Amino acid sequence: MINENDPSTLTTSGRLLNYNDAIKDGLETGLRFTKLMDQLIKTTEPDELVAAATELADFKLDSDYVTFPHQYSNADYYLLFMSRMLELHDQGKNVILQSRDHHEELTQQLTPLGDRGTFNFRVETSENGGVYYRERATGQSLFYLNLERKMFRFNSHALTQLFIIDLHDTVPAETVKTSVQILVDFARYLKEDYGYSVDFNLLDAANRQNYAVRAADLPAGVVDRLFVMAAKEDYMLTNGVNGNGAEIALEHGVVVDIFNNQLEGQPEWVLTVHDDDQKVSWFDVLLKYPFMRDWYLENLTDLEIKSDPLIFG
Protein backbone atom coordinates (compact mmCIF):
# COMPACT_ATOMS: atom_id res chain seq x y z
CA MET A 1 0.00 0.00 0.00
CA ILE A 2 1.37 3.40 -0.99
CA ASN A 3 1.53 6.01 1.77
CA GLU A 4 2.46 9.51 0.60
CA ASN A 5 3.71 10.29 4.10
CA ASP A 6 6.12 7.35 3.98
CA PRO A 7 8.67 7.88 1.17
CA SER A 8 9.73 4.22 1.30
CA THR A 9 6.35 3.14 -0.07
CA LEU A 10 6.35 5.58 -3.03
CA THR A 11 7.20 4.69 -6.59
CA THR A 12 9.91 6.64 -8.37
CA SER A 13 7.20 8.69 -10.04
CA GLY A 14 5.56 9.37 -6.69
CA ARG A 15 8.83 10.51 -5.17
CA LEU A 16 9.43 12.91 -8.06
CA LEU A 17 5.91 14.32 -7.75
CA ASN A 18 6.41 14.90 -4.02
CA TYR A 19 9.74 16.57 -4.70
CA ASN A 20 8.20 18.79 -7.37
CA ASP A 21 5.30 19.75 -5.08
CA ALA A 22 7.74 20.68 -2.31
CA ILE A 23 9.65 22.91 -4.76
CA LYS A 24 6.42 24.60 -5.81
CA ASP A 25 5.40 25.15 -2.18
CA GLY A 26 8.79 26.72 -1.49
CA LEU A 27 8.46 29.03 -4.48
CA GLU A 28 4.91 29.97 -3.45
CA THR A 29 6.31 30.95 -0.07
CA GLY A 30 8.85 33.14 -1.86
CA LEU A 31 6.09 34.78 -3.90
CA ARG A 32 4.07 35.42 -0.73
CA PHE A 33 7.13 37.06 0.77
CA THR A 34 7.61 39.38 -2.21
CA LYS A 35 3.96 40.45 -2.06
CA LEU A 36 4.32 41.29 1.61
CA MET A 37 7.50 43.24 0.89
CA ASP A 38 5.71 45.20 -1.84
CA GLN A 39 2.96 45.96 0.64
CA LEU A 40 5.39 47.04 3.36
CA ILE A 41 7.39 49.27 1.01
CA LYS A 42 4.63 50.75 -1.15
CA THR A 43 1.33 50.89 0.72
CA THR A 44 -0.09 54.21 1.86
CA GLU A 45 -2.70 52.57 4.11
CA PRO A 46 -1.72 52.31 7.80
CA ASP A 47 -3.69 49.09 8.32
CA GLU A 48 -2.00 47.40 5.36
CA LEU A 49 1.38 48.59 6.62
CA VAL A 50 1.06 47.08 10.09
CA ALA A 51 -0.46 43.88 8.67
CA ALA A 52 2.55 43.36 6.38
CA ALA A 53 5.05 44.16 9.14
CA THR A 54 3.34 41.80 11.60
CA GLU A 55 3.45 38.88 9.15
CA LEU A 56 7.01 39.55 8.01
CA ALA A 57 8.23 39.76 11.60
CA ASP A 58 7.60 36.01 11.95
CA PHE A 59 7.98 34.97 8.31
CA LYS A 60 10.02 31.85 7.53
CA LEU A 61 11.24 32.15 3.97
CA ASP A 62 13.29 28.98 3.62
CA SER A 63 11.87 25.47 3.27
CA ASP A 64 13.49 22.03 3.15
CA TYR A 65 13.76 22.20 -0.62
CA VAL A 66 14.03 25.93 -1.39
CA THR A 67 16.44 28.28 0.38
CA PHE A 68 17.15 31.93 -0.32
CA PRO A 69 20.79 32.83 0.37
CA HIS A 70 20.29 36.60 0.71
CA GLN A 71 17.81 37.49 3.44
CA TYR A 72 17.17 40.29 5.89
CA SER A 73 16.49 39.29 9.49
CA ASN A 74 13.00 39.43 10.98
CA ALA A 75 14.12 42.37 13.12
CA ASP A 76 14.96 44.39 10.01
CA TYR A 77 11.29 44.45 8.98
CA TYR A 78 10.54 46.40 12.14
CA LEU A 79 12.98 49.07 10.96
CA LEU A 80 11.22 49.17 7.60
CA PHE A 81 7.89 49.45 9.37
CA MET A 82 9.09 52.28 11.60
CA SER A 83 10.55 54.20 8.67
CA ARG A 84 7.41 53.75 6.58
CA MET A 85 5.18 54.72 9.50
CA LEU A 86 7.06 58.00 9.88
CA GLU A 87 6.95 58.47 6.11
CA LEU A 88 3.14 58.17 6.09
CA HIS A 89 3.09 61.03 8.61
CA ASP A 90 5.46 63.22 6.55
CA GLN A 91 8.45 62.47 8.77
CA GLY A 92 10.29 60.12 6.46
CA LYS A 93 13.31 62.42 6.27
CA ASN A 94 13.81 62.22 10.02
CA VAL A 95 15.30 58.72 9.82
CA ILE A 96 17.86 57.19 7.47
CA LEU A 97 17.96 53.47 6.68
CA GLN A 98 21.34 52.01 5.84
CA SER A 99 22.25 48.59 4.47
CA ARG A 100 25.72 47.09 4.90
CA ASP A 101 27.67 46.21 1.76
CA HIS A 102 27.65 42.52 0.81
CA HIS A 103 25.41 41.68 3.74
CA GLU A 104 21.64 41.99 4.14
CA GLU A 105 21.38 43.93 7.40
CA LEU A 106 19.60 47.20 8.06
CA THR A 107 20.47 49.91 10.56
CA GLN A 108 18.87 53.27 11.20
CA GLN A 109 20.04 56.73 12.09
CA LEU A 110 17.99 59.59 13.50
CA THR A 111 18.71 62.39 11.06
CA PRO A 112 19.28 65.19 13.65
CA LEU A 113 21.69 62.94 15.57
CA GLY A 114 23.67 61.89 12.49
CA ASP A 115 26.41 59.34 13.09
CA ARG A 116 26.28 59.88 16.86
CA GLY A 117 23.83 57.01 17.08
CA THR A 118 23.10 53.90 15.01
CA PHE A 119 19.99 51.91 15.86
CA ASN A 120 18.42 48.55 15.11
CA PHE A 121 15.87 46.17 16.61
CA ARG A 122 16.65 43.09 18.68
CA VAL A 123 14.10 40.28 18.76
CA GLU A 124 13.05 39.22 22.27
CA THR A 125 13.21 35.43 22.56
CA SER A 126 11.29 35.09 25.85
CA GLU A 127 7.55 34.51 26.15
CA ASN A 128 6.99 38.26 25.96
CA GLY A 129 7.97 38.29 22.30
CA GLY A 130 8.28 41.64 20.54
CA VAL A 131 11.46 43.62 19.89
CA TYR A 132 13.73 46.18 21.56
CA TYR A 133 14.91 49.31 19.74
CA ARG A 134 18.54 49.74 20.73
CA GLU A 135 21.53 51.93 20.09
CA ARG A 136 24.10 49.49 18.71
CA ALA A 137 27.32 50.92 20.17
CA THR A 138 26.04 51.18 23.74
CA GLY A 139 23.45 48.40 23.67
CA GLN A 140 20.89 50.70 25.34
CA SER A 141 17.33 49.53 24.61
CA LEU A 142 15.29 52.72 24.29
CA PHE A 143 11.88 51.18 23.81
CA TYR A 144 10.00 47.91 23.46
CA LEU A 145 7.49 47.19 20.69
CA ASN A 146 5.09 44.28 20.27
CA LEU A 147 2.95 44.38 17.13
CA GLU A 148 0.78 41.42 18.09
CA ARG A 149 -0.03 42.69 21.58
CA LYS A 150 -0.20 46.33 20.43
CA MET A 151 2.24 47.42 23.13
CA PHE A 152 4.88 50.15 23.25
CA ARG A 153 7.01 50.94 26.30
CA PHE A 154 9.78 53.52 26.72
CA ASN A 155 12.73 52.66 28.95
CA SER A 156 13.69 55.52 31.27
CA HIS A 157 17.05 53.97 32.21
CA ALA A 158 18.26 53.71 28.60
CA LEU A 159 16.92 57.14 27.63
CA THR A 160 18.71 58.71 30.59
CA GLN A 161 21.94 56.83 30.01
CA LEU A 162 22.18 57.58 26.30
CA PHE A 163 20.73 61.07 25.96
CA ILE A 164 21.23 62.66 29.37
CA ILE A 165 24.62 61.11 30.24
CA ASP A 166 26.51 59.67 27.25
CA LEU A 167 25.72 62.39 24.69
CA HIS A 168 25.58 65.30 27.14
CA ASP A 169 29.03 66.73 26.45
CA THR A 170 29.05 66.30 22.67
CA VAL A 171 25.49 66.82 21.41
CA PRO A 172 23.53 70.05 22.00
CA ALA A 173 20.41 69.69 24.14
CA GLU A 174 18.17 70.95 21.33
CA THR A 175 19.53 68.27 18.99
CA VAL A 176 18.87 65.61 21.60
CA LYS A 177 15.33 66.90 22.09
CA THR A 178 14.62 66.90 18.34
CA SER A 179 15.99 63.38 18.00
CA VAL A 180 13.96 61.98 20.89
CA GLN A 181 10.83 63.71 19.59
CA ILE A 182 11.01 61.43 16.52
CA LEU A 183 10.67 58.41 18.82
CA VAL A 184 7.84 60.09 20.73
CA ASP A 185 5.99 60.83 17.49
CA PHE A 186 6.39 57.22 16.32
CA ALA A 187 4.84 56.01 19.58
CA ARG A 188 2.05 58.59 19.28
CA TYR A 189 1.18 57.43 15.75
CA LEU A 190 0.94 53.84 16.99
CA LYS A 191 -1.44 54.99 19.71
CA GLU A 192 -3.57 57.20 17.47
CA ASP A 193 -3.64 55.05 14.33
CA TYR A 194 -3.86 51.58 15.86
CA GLY A 195 -4.93 52.06 19.47
CA TYR A 196 -1.66 50.80 20.95
CA SER A 197 -1.07 50.78 24.68
CA VAL A 198 1.81 53.26 25.02
CA ASP A 199 3.85 54.17 28.10
CA PHE A 200 5.73 57.38 27.29
CA ASN A 201 7.40 57.23 30.69
CA LEU A 202 9.63 60.24 31.46
CA LEU A 203 8.83 61.61 27.97
CA ASP A 204 5.14 62.07 28.81
CA ALA A 205 4.29 65.77 28.86
CA ALA A 206 0.72 65.37 30.14
CA ASN A 207 0.11 67.17 33.44
CA ARG A 208 -1.74 64.12 34.80
CA GLN A 209 1.41 61.99 34.51
CA ASN A 210 2.93 60.84 37.79
CA TYR A 211 6.48 59.61 37.28
CA ALA A 212 7.00 56.97 39.97
CA VAL A 213 10.60 56.91 41.21
CA ARG A 214 12.60 53.79 42.06
CA ALA A 215 12.74 54.31 45.84
CA ALA A 216 9.34 53.58 47.39
CA ASP A 217 10.37 55.42 50.56
CA LEU A 218 12.58 58.30 49.46
CA PRO A 219 15.37 59.28 51.89
CA ALA A 220 14.79 62.73 53.36
CA GLY A 221 18.25 63.90 52.33
CA VAL A 222 17.37 63.64 48.65
CA VAL A 223 14.79 66.43 48.83
CA ASP A 224 17.00 68.45 51.18
CA ARG A 225 19.77 68.30 48.60
CA LEU A 226 17.45 69.81 45.99
CA PHE A 227 16.71 72.75 48.34
CA VAL A 228 20.43 73.54 48.45
CA MET A 229 21.05 73.13 44.71
CA ALA A 230 18.00 75.17 43.75
CA ALA A 231 18.96 78.04 46.05
CA LYS A 232 22.37 78.29 44.39
CA GLU A 233 20.57 78.89 41.07
CA ASP A 234 18.15 81.42 42.60
CA TYR A 235 15.16 79.08 42.51
CA MET A 236 12.99 78.70 45.58
CA LEU A 237 11.86 75.25 46.69
CA THR A 238 8.67 75.28 48.76
CA ASN A 239 6.82 72.63 50.75
CA GLY A 240 4.50 70.41 48.73
CA VAL A 241 0.78 71.17 48.64
CA ASN A 242 -0.04 67.94 50.49
CA GLY A 243 2.37 68.69 53.31
CA ASN A 244 4.99 66.28 52.10
CA GLY A 245 7.68 66.61 49.49
CA ALA A 246 8.54 69.82 47.71
CA GLU A 247 7.62 72.04 44.79
CA ILE A 248 9.78 74.20 42.55
CA ALA A 249 8.59 76.80 40.03
CA LEU A 250 10.82 77.04 36.96
CA GLU A 251 10.59 79.34 33.95
CA HIS A 252 7.51 79.87 31.76
CA GLY A 253 5.07 78.50 34.31
CA VAL A 254 6.68 75.08 34.62
CA VAL A 255 6.22 73.58 38.08
CA VAL A 256 7.92 70.39 39.30
CA ASP A 257 6.61 68.52 42.34
CA ILE A 258 8.12 65.58 44.20
CA PHE A 259 5.92 64.02 46.85
CA ASN A 260 4.59 60.86 48.44
CA ASN A 261 1.53 59.96 46.40
CA GLN A 262 0.24 57.48 49.02
CA LEU A 263 -0.67 59.27 52.21
CA GLU A 264 -1.68 56.01 53.88
CA GLY A 265 -0.21 52.55 53.54
CA GLN A 266 2.64 51.77 51.16
CA PRO A 267 4.53 54.95 50.17
CA GLU A 268 4.99 55.82 46.50
CA TRP A 269 7.16 58.80 45.72
CA VAL A 270 6.50 60.47 42.39
CA LEU A 271 7.64 63.40 40.28
CA THR A 272 5.19 65.57 38.34
CA VAL A 273 5.71 68.33 35.78
CA HIS A 274 2.95 70.86 35.13
CA ASP A 275 2.76 73.55 32.46
CA ASP A 276 -0.21 75.28 30.86
CA ASP A 277 0.40 73.88 27.38
CA GLN A 278 1.30 70.36 28.57
CA LYS A 279 4.39 70.32 26.38
CA VAL A 280 7.10 69.88 29.01
CA SER A 281 8.14 66.45 30.28
CA TRP A 282 10.56 65.42 33.00
CA PHE A 283 13.04 64.61 30.22
CA ASP A 284 12.73 68.22 28.98
CA VAL A 285 13.43 69.51 32.48
CA LEU A 286 16.58 67.41 32.69
CA LEU A 287 17.78 68.76 29.35
CA LYS A 288 17.12 72.42 30.14
CA TYR A 289 18.14 72.79 33.78
CA PRO A 290 21.67 71.61 34.66
CA PHE A 291 21.07 71.75 38.42
CA MET A 292 17.98 69.52 38.06
CA ARG A 293 19.98 67.14 35.90
CA ASP A 294 22.82 67.04 38.43
CA TRP A 295 20.41 66.42 41.31
CA TYR A 296 18.66 63.61 39.42
CA LEU A 297 21.88 61.87 38.36
CA GLU A 298 23.52 62.22 41.78
CA ASN A 299 20.52 60.46 43.31
CA LEU A 300 19.69 58.17 40.40
CA THR A 301 19.60 55.05 42.58
CA ASP A 302 16.57 56.52 44.37
CA LEU A 303 15.13 58.90 41.78
CA GLU A 304 15.28 56.95 38.53
CA ILE A 305 11.83 56.90 36.93
CA LYS A 306 10.49 53.36 36.92
CA SER A 307 9.78 51.58 33.62
CA ASP A 308 7.40 48.69 33.02
CA PRO A 309 8.89 45.94 35.26
CA LEU A 310 7.42 43.15 33.10
CA ILE A 311 9.38 44.43 30.10
CA PHE A 312 12.48 46.02 31.61
CA GLY A 313 12.63 44.15 34.91
N, C-alpha and C positions, 0 to 999 in steps of 0.2 A: 504494500500500500504506500502510495506517495504522500509524503507530508511536507508541505512547503516550508514548514518551520524547522525541518530536519534535513539539512543539505545532503546527508548521506543517502537519503531515499530518492533524491531527484535524479532525473535523467540529465545527460549533458545539455540537452535543449532547455530543460527546466532551470538548470544552474545559470545558463547564459541569460535567460529571461529575468531571473532574479537579480543578476548582476546589472543588467540593463535598467531594470526598474529602480535599483538603488542609485545608479548614476543620474537618472532623470529626477528622482526625489532630491538629490543633492543639488542639481542645477536649479530646480524649482525653489529651493531654499535660497540660493544665490539671487534669483530673480526677485524673490520677496524682499530680500535685503536691499537690493538696488531701488525698489519702489519706496521702501521706508526712508532710504537716504534722500531720494528726490523730495519726498514729503518734508523731511526735516530741513532740507536746505532751501526749498523753494516756497513752501506754503506761506500764505499771509493770514491764515486762520489760527488763532491761538489754540483752539481745541485740537486741531489737526497736528499742531506742533508738539504739544505735550503727549499726544497719543503716540506719535512716531518716536519721540525720545524715550518714553516709557518702555516700548517694545524693544527698541535697540539696546537699551541698557542691560537687558538680559538675553540678547539674541545670540544664538550659537550658530555660527556660519558654517563651520566644518561638519562633515559627516564621515562615516567610515570609508566611503568610496570617493568623496570629493573634498579636497582641501584647498584653501585659498591662501597662498603664501604671504600676501601683503594685506595685513589687517590692522585697523585701529583697535584699541582696547575698548571695553565697554565703558570705562570711565571717560574716554574721550568724547563720547556722544553727549555726556552732560555738558561738556564745554561748548559743543556745538549748540546745544539747546539754550544755554545761558546767553551765548552770543546772539542767536537768532531772536530770543525773547527781548533782549535789549534793542535789537534792530527793529522789531515790530513797534517799539515805543520810541523810535527816532533817536536811540542812543547807541546805535551800532558802532559809531566812531569812538566810543569811550573804552572799547576793549579791542585788543589785537590778538588774533589767533596766529600761532606760529607752528610750523611742522618741521621736524628735524630732517636733515638731508639723509637719504638712504635708509630711513627708518620711519614707519608709520606711528608717530606719537605727537599729540597736540599739547601745546602749552598756551597759556594766556598771559597777556600783560594788561594792566589797567593803564590806559593811555596817559593820564596825568602823571602817573608814577614812573613811566618809562621803564628802563632796565633795572630800577631799584627793587623790583619785585616780579617774580615769575610764578605763575599759579597753575595748578592742575587739580583734578579730583582724584581722591583715593577711595576705592570701593570698600565699604565696611563688610567684613566677612562674618560678623556675629549675627544673632537672630534679629537684631534691629534692622539689618539691611541698610540701604541708602548709601550715600557718599559724603565725604568730607572735602571741602574746598580748602586747599592748603597752599601756603607759600613754600616753594620747593627747597630753597636754600636753608630756611630755618625750621621747616617742618611744622610750622604753626597752622593749626586747623581753624580757620576763621569762622566757618559755619558748616552746618549739617543740613543735607537735603535728602528727602525721601519722596520720590514721585508717587509711589503707590499709596503711601499713607498720607500724602499731602501735608507734609511737615517741613518746617524750616526753623532752624535754631541758630542764633548767633552765639559765639563763644567769647565771653568777656575776657578770659585769661589770654587767649591768643591775640585778640584785638589790642589789648593793652600792651602785651609784650612786643608785638610787631610795630604798631603805629605810635604808641606813646613812649616806648623805651628804645627799641632798636633803631628806628628811623628819626628819632627826635633831633639829633645833632646834624643830620645831613639833608633832611627834607623839610621844606617850610610847612608850617602848620596848615596853611590854606591849601597846599597841594595834598596833604594828607586828608583833609576834610573833603575835598573834591573827589579823591579816590574812593574813600569809604562811602561817600554818597551813592556811588555807582552800585555798590553792594546793597545798600539800603533800598535803592529804587528797584533792583531786581527782586528783592524780597517783597516789596510792596506790590509789584505787578503780579507775583504769584498769589498774594492774598486777594487782590482786587479781581483778577481775571479768573482764578480757579478756586477761590475760597480756601486757600491754604491756611493752616494753623501756623502763625509766625510769631516767634519770640524775638523781638528786636533787641532785647537786653539793654545794655548801657547806651545803645544808639536810639532808644525810644524817646522821642521828644514830647510825647503826650504828658500833660500835667498830671493825669491820673496815675502815671507809672510810679510804683514804688520799687526802687532798686534794692533788693535784699542783699545785705553784706554777708560775708562768710562767717564772721563771729556772731553767734546767736546772742551772747551777752558781751557787749562791747566794753573793753576796759575803759575806765573813766579817763585815764591819761590820754587817750586818743583824741577825745573832744577837747580836752585842755590844751593839747598841742596846737590844735587849729586856732584857738583863741590867740595864742602867742604869735603864730605865723600870720594870721589875718591882721593883727594890730600893726605889725611891721610894715604892711602894705597899705595902711590907713583904711582898712575895712573893719567894721564893727560886728562882732559876733554877739548875738543876743540869745537869751534863753528861748527854748522852743515853746510853741503855743500850747502844748499839752503839759508843760511843766517838766519835760524831760528832753534831753538833747539840746540842740542849738540850731540857730538860723542865721544865715548871712545873706545880706542884700548886695548883689554885684551890680554891674552896669546894665543900663537899658531895661530895668525892671526885672532882672533875673534874680530869683531867690532860691537858695539851696538850703534844704533842711536835712538834718540827721537826727533821728529820734527812734525810740522804742515803739514800734507799731502795736505791740501787745501789752496793754496796761495791766492785764491780769494773766496769770498762767505763764506759759513758755514765752520768754522774750524773743523778739524779732526786730533787730535793728535795721533800719532802711535809710536810704538817701532818696530825696525827691528834688526835682528841678522844676520850677514854675516860671513861666513867662507868658505874657498876654497872647502872643501869636503861636505859642506851642511849637516853636521851631528849635529850641535849645535842648540838647540832651546832656547827660552827664559826661559823655565823651567830648562834647563841644566845650564844656567847662574845663575839662582837663587840658584840652588843646590851647585854650585862650588864656588861662590863668596859671602862671608858673608856680605860684605858692600853693594853689589847690592841687596841682599835679604832684609837687614835692610831698605834700602832706599825704596824699593818697598812696604814692609809691613807698614812702617811708613806713607806712602802716598797712601795706598790702596784705599781709598775712591775716589781718582782721577785717580790712575794708574791701577786699576784692569783691566785686559784684558777682553773685552766684549765677551760674548757668544751669541749664536743665541737667540735673544729676543723672538721669537715665541715659543721656546722650554723651555728656562730658564728665561722667563720674570718675 
